[in-house]
Amino acid sequence: MAEETIKIFVHPLAIMGIADHYIRDLQQFGARHVAGAVFGRQDGRGIHALEVMGILIKRHNQDSEARLELDFESFEAEMKIYNEAYPMELLGWYTTDAAPSPTHLAVHQRFKAYTESPIFFLLDPSSIGRSGQDDDLGLIVCTEESSNVSSALMTVAASSGLDGDARTLGTRFIRHKYLIDQDDAERIAVGCALGSQMTAQEDLALGRVRYEWQGSFILLRERVQRVRNFVQQAALGTLQPPPSRALLRQAKALCSCLPEPPSRGLQNELSADLAHATHLALLATLLKSKFI
């Protein structure tokens, strides 16, 4: 696909789908790399990337993840079901990394079994929203170009047992310019990812409620602290005179009504969910700014 003959349009839901896949796998498995297929349509010389579908990476160890060993068998089954529900073309594939590499080229050759000229979408999560860059979305789009490598050199590489490298010696990635495009439905979806915007009156009302609740929590905390001190001193036997059994039963009943503090696991889950929502909100804000 030559850059002069086609135009690539990437839609917001495709970019947000890649980012969501990355964040979910990072939280659940600690994975730094995800991969998947990109679907869309071609209208004349315009190619529209509309949807993405994740592909399982075989994570036997760190090396298998770094080599992007994709489970193409399960992908083929899922793609068959996907095509029955959504009549879209397979445009190419995506992954997350800082820059294209020979590993990506090797995987790129595998996708030629499903589409003649696959397009490579690479998202660098660490560069999303980075100031000073023309493309603050962290996404680059690449197509494949043949380079001048002699067939003799490729034959030597293949005879040396470097089959994977031999397939990529004659090719390289070239960066392709792309545009952001969206329809009304996608514009609404991006707005939902950002959340509803409050008016000045709603913000003032929320501030009043927050102030009232803050005072209530401070008062509740002071009372709980007093009950806690009472129970601790009663257990140590330092209270004079000793409290009656009826008073101790009342203190126990009061303590049983108090909520348990959140566990470390729950706090980590809440922090991860907040980071997830913040990341997607940032990406949605950047996408929305492209059309202002």
KOLDREN-122354 format. One line per field, with one value per residue (C-alpha): residue in one letter; y, x, z. Coordinates in steps of 0.05 Angstrom, whole numbers, plus 32768, in hexadecimal, padded with zeros to 4 digits. Each point is the difference from the previous one (the first is absolute). Layout:
aa	(A	...)
y	(Y	...)
x	(X	...)
z	(Z	...)
REM end
This chain:
aa	(M	A	E	E	T	I	K	I	F	V	H	P	L	A	I	M	G	I	A	D	H	Y	I	R	D	L	Q	Q	F	G	A	R	H	V	A	G	A	V	F	G	R	Q	D	G	R	G	I	H	A	L	E	V	M	G	I	L	I	K	R	H	N	Q	D	S	E	A	R	L	E	L	D	F	E	S	F	E	A	E	M	K	I	Y	N	E	A	Y	P	M	E	L	L	G	W	Y	T	T	D	A	A	P	S	P	T	H	L	A	V	H	Q	R	F	K	A	Y	T	E	S	P	I	F	F	L	L	D	P	S	S	I	G	R	S	G	Q	D	D	D	L	G	L	I	V	C	T	E	E	S	S	N	V	S	S	A	L	M	T	V	A	A	S	S	G	L	D	G	D	A	R	T	L	G	T	R	F	I	R	H	K	Y	L	I	D	Q	D	D	A	E	R	I	A	V	G	C	A	L	G	S	Q	M	T	A	Q	E	D	L	A	L	G	R	V	R	Y	E	W	Q	G	S	F	I	L	L	R	E	R	V	Q	R	V	R	N	F	V	Q	Q	A	A	L	G	T	L	Q	P	P	P	S	R	A	L	L	R	Q	A	K	A	L	C	S	C	L	P	E	P	P	S	R	G	L	Q	N	E	L	S	A	D	L	A	H	A	T	H	L	A	L	L	A	T	L	L	K	S	K	F	I)
y	(8000	803F	803F	8029	7FD3	7FF5	8027	7FDE	8018	7FE7	8004	8011	7FBD	7FDB	8028	7FFC	7FB6	7FF5	802B	7FDB	7FBD	8017	801A	7FC2	7FD1	802C	7FFE	7FB6	7FE1	8037	7FF9	8038	7FE7	7FF1	7FF0	7FFA	8008	8040	7FFE	8035	8010	801B	8035	800C	801A	800C	7FCB	8007	7FDC	7FF7	7FC6	7FD6	7FBA	7FE6	7FC3	7FD4	8003	7FBE	8014	7FC3	802E	8047	7FEC	7FE6	8042	8028	7FD6	800B	7FB7	800A	7FCA	8001	7FC1	8021	8040	7FDD	7FE3	8043	8024	7FD0	8011	804A	8002	7FE0	8037	803C	8003	8023	7FF4	7FEC	803B	7FEB	7FF9	8028	7FFB	802C	8013	803C	7FF6	7FCE	7FC6	7FC2	7FD8	8029	7FF3	7FB5	8002	802D	7FC9	7FD1	802F	7FFB	7FBD	8026	8040	8011	8042	8005	8043	8004	802B	800D	8022	801B	8009	8027	8037	800D	8049	8010	804A	8018	7FC9	800B	7FBE	7FFF	7FC1	7FD3	7FDA	7FF4	7FDC	7FDA	7FDC	7FD1	8010	7FD4	8012	7FF0	7FC0	7FCD	7FBC	7FE0	8021	7FE8	7FB9	8001	8017	7FCA	7FC9	8017	7FF0	8048	7FF3	8036	8034	7FEA	8012	8047	800F	8019	802C	803B	802A	8046	8031	8015	803F	7FF7	802A	7FFB	7FF7	7FF4	7FFD	8017	7FBF	8002	8048	7FED	7FC5	802E	8030	7FC7	7FEC	8047	8000	8035	8048	8022	8045	8036	7FF7	7FB4	800A	8031	7FCF	7FC8	802C	800B	7FB6	7FF1	8034	7FE3	7FB9	8015	801D	7FC1	7FD3	8029	7FFB	7FB5	7FF5	8024	7FD5	7FC0	8014	8009	7FBC	7FE1	801F	7FE9	7FB7	8000	801B	7FCE	7FC7	8018	800A	8048	801C	8014	7FED	7FC3	8005	7FD5	7FC5	8024	803A	7FD0	7FDE	8043	8011	7FBC	800A	8045	7FE5	7FC9	8034	8023	7FEE	7FDA	8027	7FF0	7FCB	800D	7FD7	802B	8040	7FE6	7FEF	8045	8021	7FD5	8011	804A	7FFD	7FDB	8034	8039	7FE3	7FF7	8045	801F	7FDB	8014	8049	7FFE	7FE0	8033	8039	7FE9	8017	8042)
x	(8000	8022	7FF8	7FEE	7FC6	7FD9	7FE8	7FF9	7FCA	8003	7FC0	7FFE	7FE2	803A	8034	7FDA	7FF6	804C	800C	7FCA	801E	8045	7FE7	7FD7	8039	8031	7FD3	7FEF	8041	8034	8009	8022	7FEE	7FBC	7FED	7FC1	7FDF	7FE6	7FC0	7FE0	7FEC	801F	7FDC	8027	8043	7FE9	800C	7FD9	8018	7FC0	8005	8035	8000	8034	802A	801B	804C	801F	8022	8029	8037	801A	8022	7FC0	7FDD	803B	7FFE	7FB5	7FED	7FB7	7FCB	7FEB	7FD6	7FD0	8003	7FE7	7FC5	7FEE	8008	7FCF	7FCC	8011	7FF6	7FBC	7FE9	8026	800C	8044	8042	803F	802F	803B	8016	8017	802E	801D	8049	802E	8016	7FFB	8032	8014	7FD2	7FC5	8016	8000	7FBA	7FEB	8012	7FD0	7FC6	800B	7FDC	7FC0	8007	802C	801C	7FF9	8007	8027	7FE5	8031	7FE9	8033	7FD9	8039	7FFC	7FB5	7FF4	804A	8009	802D	7FEB	7FD8	7FDC	7FED	7FD5	803D	7FEB	8028	7FE8	8030	7FFD	8033	8033	8032	8049	803B	801A	801E	7FE0	8044	8002	7FBA	8013	803D	7FD4	7FCD	8036	801C	7FBE	7FE8	7FBE	7FDB	8035	8006	7FB7	800D	8044	7FE0	7FCC	7FFB	7FCA	7FF3	7FD8	7FBE	7FDA	7FB9	7FC3	7FCE	7FB9	7FBF	7FB5	7FC8	7FFE	804A	7FFC	7FCC	802B	803C	7FD4	7FE9	8048	800D	7FC2	7FCB	8015	7FE1	7FE3	8016	7FC1	800B	8049	7FEB	7FCB	8033	8030	7FCC	7FF1	804A	8009	7FC6	8019	8047	7FE7	7FD8	803C	802C	7FCD	7FF7	804B	8007	7FC9	801D	8043	7FE1	7FDF	8041	8027	7FCA	8004	804C	8003	7FCB	8028	803F	7FD9	8014	7FBA	7FEB	7FCD	7FFC	7FC7	7FC3	7FF0	7FC3	802D	8032	7FC8	7FE8	8047	8006	7FBE	8016	8042	7FDD	7FD7	803E	8017	8040	803A	800D	8034	8041	7FE5	7FC1	802A	802C	7FC3	7FE2	8042	8006	7FB8	800E	8040	7FD9	7FC9	8032	8028	7FC4	7FE5	8042	7FFE	7FB7	8012	8038	7FD2	7FCA	8032	800E	7FBB	7FFB)
z	(8000	7FEA	8029	7FC2	7FEC	8041	803C	8044	8030	8048	8027	804B	8016	7FE0	8026	8041	7FF6	7FFB	803E	8027	7FED	8017	8043	800F	7FF3	8025	803E	7FFD	7FE8	8004	7FB5	7FDA	7FBB	7FE3	7FB8	7FD7	7FBC	7FE1	7FD8	7FD4	7FBA	7FC0	7FD8	7FC1	8016	8047	8035	8041	803F	8028	8031	8023	801C	8031	7FF1	8037	800B	8016	8040	8012	8019	7FF6	7FBF	7FE1	800F	7FE4	7FC0	7FFA	7FF8	7FEC	8005	7FB7	8008	8031	7FD7	7FC2	8026	801E	7FBE	7FE0	8034	7FFC	7FB4	8007	802E	7FE2	7FB5	8003	7FDF	8025	7FF5	8029	8048	803C	803C	8036	8002	7FFC	7FB7	7FC7	8003	7FD9	802E	7FE6	7FB8	800D	801C	7FC6	7FCF	8023	7FF4	7FB5	8005	8011	7FD7	7FC5	8019	804B	8024	8041	8039	8039	8040	8032	8041	8020	7FCB	8005	8010	8000	7FF3	7FC8	7FCF	7FC1	800B	804A	7FF7	8004	7FC1	7FC1	7FC2	7FD3	7FBE	7FE4	7FCB	7FDD	8008	7FD3	801E	7FD2	7FF9	800E	8045	8010	7FEA	802E	803A	7FF3	7FFA	8043	8023	8004	7FDD	8026	7FF1	7FB8	7FF4	8019	7FE1	7FC0	8023	802F	8020	7FE6	8029	7FE0	800E	801A	8011	8039	7FE9	8025	7FF6	802E	8027	800D	8015	8034	8018	8009	8028	802C	800E	8017	802C	8005	800B	803D	7FFD	8031	802B	8003	8013	8038	801A	7FFF	8028	8035	8007	8004	8037	8029	7FF8	8013	8041	800F	7FF3	802E	8038	7FF5	8001	8043	801F	7FE5	801C	8044	7FFE	7FEA	803A	8030	7FE7	8002	8047	8017	7FE2	8025	8041	8009	8006	8047	8013	7FD2	7FCD	800A	7FD3	7FE5	7FEA	7FE0	7FDA	7FE5	7FEA	7FDD	7FDD	7FE9	7FE6	7FD9	7FDB	7FE6	7FB9	7FF8	7FE2	7FB7	7FF3	7FDB	7FC5	7FFC	8003	7FC7	7FD6	800C	7FEE	7FC1	7FEB	800C	7FD6	7FC9	7FFE	8002	7FC7	7FD4	8012	7FEB	7FBE	7FF5	800F	7FCD	7FCC	800D	7FF8	7FB9	7FEB	8027)
REM end
